[in-house]
Structure formats: structure tokens, C-alpha cells
Amino acid sequence: MNEGKTDIRSDTSVSKYGEVKKTILIFCVLFSILTLIKMSAFLHGIEDDEIVYLRNQPWQQKNEGRLRDDETDGRRNQRLVFMDNVTHFLSHIPKSGGTYASSMLQKLLQATVRLPNNRTERDVMMAQATFNRSMHDRNFFAEPEFNQSMFDEGLYWRPQWRRRRMPPVDLTGETDAYTPPFVCDEGLIAVSKFQPYLVRQQRIRPIRLKCEMWVAEGPWNDIAHNVYTVLREPLSHVLSQYFHCTEVRIREEMPAMDVWLEAYANLKEEFPNKGKVYNDRLAALRKRFRCYNPIDSESVYTAFRYEHLPEEYSYPYPNTENRDEETKKLDKSLFEDLKRRFQIIGDTSQMTKTICAIFIDFTQGKHIPDICDCTHANGDGDEDHGSRTFFISNLYTDPHTLSFQNNRLKIGYTPEQNSHGVKHHGSAYLKEMAPDQRELLTTLRSNDLLLYNISRAVFAEQIRDMEARYGIRVCDRWNQPKT
């Protein structure tokens, strides 16, 4: 009897233990499910102050690039991923001096625009580092693109990424962490994906710079408020494209120049109205040669509207006299359209004047560099004036203009640094070309030749308007400081 009773109690204890274990297991499963539901709701629906803060930042808005009502004429509604709008955009047409122009514009910025309270880059770096340490769970030096993807995927709240959350971007001096202005070269990045700032690693610590002008190898885009570009004489431009592909980026696929020119010239003549077959053939040629498309490429980058022009139409520059009324109307229409789309449309044969005009327009005449102002200068037209490189003060490192040699900025064109390694140059080679080769070039660039003449007329008027507005004479060559 005693042994039997003991067995009954043991069975009862085991049964109760199993029920408790089962209850705990069910509770754990329910708790896990409830936690997952809450987390999902938190990430996708519930917004606390931090999420509201992040989503209200300019670069988080998904449909930014909206323009004021008076600026929407003919502009597409594109989405800017990282910021409110593109204020100043230099459309870099490859092989037209855009890299050199971008470099000089940045140097003019550093030489003429002081940082608040005469700060230096070193002062700013130290202040930014201090400010970054005070941000706790945000990183002042975070990359906008990386954070954007994390936000889209709902990953901001993973512990290992909390330190990478987005900081405010538009700090203009109200805090110690001032973000200096910069000319940002975006390479091949699309305008809609431009970033509002860049982080540059210095010797000791990083510095964050605010993009005030963007430069990219992209065509005119109506999403940008102020667009600039530099055109090159079309025939020499084609030659420069070819030499770049054969001397800098050596392509085994590149044939003799005549073969390359004839392939594209035949395509253009066979399909004057373009279309799908034309585009397919064009893609095949680009794949075959792995080089630039030489067919009216400057017209493509400037969105030049030539499709419905009379076959024999021309735009003589500088003289447009002896034109009938209908032709004058067409002249004016093309002129005004180009002038409306570009704040400055410069010319590589007038590169110094182009760079100066872009910078003066960019700063709205508030900062006119001495080396760009030839109002009282003598010898601006001298052959040797501005032909050599020279140095000017760098206010980002030397705001008191003590002109220490290691702080100064080098101005001017040097073939070793600015020719990208090309030995043969289009303008020089063009003079030696045979007539049949020049005819091929003219066929390839018939629309660009028209565009180039119009652009020179537009640029001349833009310079006249600028000089009258600010009471200056924009230099043809750099007005070198006296040493």
C-alpha cells in the first residue's frame, strides 16, 4: 500500500511539472509574437520624436525639387533624393575643360569668400569634431546616401547603426559646427542624386563641406535653378574625344580615325530622324568602340532644339545682318531659348572669361575676384598676360592674407596637370587634317556648329549684361597680382 501511494504522488508531480512547462512555453511564444508585432508597428506606423525629426529633414523628402510657381515653366517634376533643390549646376561636357573650370571655381571661392569670423579650415575641423561628440546617437560625418538607404529599409533602429543617424545638413554659422561652402564634383552622378554635402578626410580628422555648386558630366537639367556649361569648337572637340580614347584610355577596339568617323557619319546620314533602329545601332557602335559618341554631342548636353530647323538654315556669327524677317524670328527664338536655359554658356576659347563670369553670377556679384576684374587693369589683351601660372591667397587657411607659400592657391592652366595625359590636341591637329576628313567632322557636327555660333552670341550678351550690372570689365585673361 505505501509503495502504491508513493507511485501515485510521483505521477501527479510529473503531470503538474509538464503542465507548468507547457504553460511557460506558450507564454514565451505569445510574448515573442507580441514583441514582433509591436516592433513592426513601431517601425512602420508609430512615430516618435526622433522619427518625425528624421523624416522632416530636407534630404528625407521624396518629392523635393519642386520649384516656385513662377519657375515651373517647362520643368519636369523630378525627385531629389537628398535635398531641397539644386541651386547651381555646372554641366560638364566631356573634353570641354569642365574639370579645369571646376578646379578654378573652387580656388576662386577659397580666395574671395571668408569663413565666418575669419575662421580657418582647421578651426572648423576642431569645432565640427567637438559638435560631433555632443550629438550622442547621431554622426555629423555620416554619408547621406548610406543613411538614405538605411532609412528606406527601416534599419535606423538597429543598435549597431544608431551612431550613423542623419544630422542637420544646413548649418550656416548659428552653431560652432559651421559647414564651409564647396564646389562639389559629382562625376557621373545623376542630378536627382546629388548629395547636399561631402565629407573630406584631412590629415588628422575629417571636415564636412556644404555643396553650393555641383559639377557633373550630365546634360542640361530643368531640375536645377541655375545651369552653367562650357562649349568647345565642335570639330576640334571630336578630335579630342578620339585622342582621349587612344592615348589616355588605350582601347584595342579603337580603329584608325577615318574608320571611327565614317561609322558614325554613315549612321547619322542613314537615320536623319533617329528612332529605335538608330538608337540600337548607336548603342552597338558605342559597345564596339567603347568611346564617346561624336554625333552632335554638345547639342545633346545642352538640349539644343534643332529637329525642325530648315535644312539650309545657318546662324552666322558675329554678323547676322541681311536676314529676312522670318529668319530673324528664328534667330531670336533660338537665341532666347539658349539664354533662358543657361545663366552662363561659355567657350573654351575664352576660358578665363567663362570661369570668371560663372563665379560672379554664382555669388550674385557680391564677391568679384581681383584677378577677374580688369576694369582698371592695363594689358588685358597682351599676348603674354595671364599665360603663366601664379599664386593667390587662400582665405580658408590664411584669412589674414599673410601669403605663406604653403597656404597659397595656384591659378592658371598647365598642360601637365590639366590635359589628362593627352599628347595630341584637337585644335592643333585640326589645322593639318585633309579636306575629306574635315568633311566627315562637319557631317558629324552640323548641328553643333550651329549651336556653337548661337552660344557665342549668347555669351557675348551675357558678358555685356554682367559688366553693365556690376560696373566692371570681366578679364579675357587672368589679372595677375603684382609681385
Buried (B, 14 or more C-beta within 10 A) or exposed (E): EEEEEEEEEEEEEEEEEEEEEEEEEEEEEEEEEEEEEEEEEBBEEEEEEEBEBBEEBBBBBEEBBBBEEEEEEEBEEBEBBBBBBBBBBBBBBBBBBBBBBBBBBBBBBBBBBEBEEEBBBBBBBBBBBEBBEEBEEBBBBBBBBEBBEBBEEEBBBEEEBEEBBBBBBBBEEEEBBBBBBBBBBBEEBEBBBBBBBBBEEEEEEBBBBBBBBBBBBBBBBBBBBBBBBBBBBBBBBBBBBBBBBBBEEEEEEBBEBEEBBBBBBBBBEEBEEEEEEBEEBBEEBEEEBEBBBBBBBBBBBBBBBBEEBEEEEEBEBEEBEEBEEEBEEBBEEBBEBBBEBBBBBBBBBBBBBBBBBBBBBBBEEEBBBBBBBBBEBEEBEEEEBBEEEBBBBBBBBBBEEEEEEEBBBEBBBEEEEEBBEBEEBBBEBBEEBEEEBEEBBBBBBBBBBBBBBBBBBBBBEBBEEBBEEBEBBBBBBBBBEEE
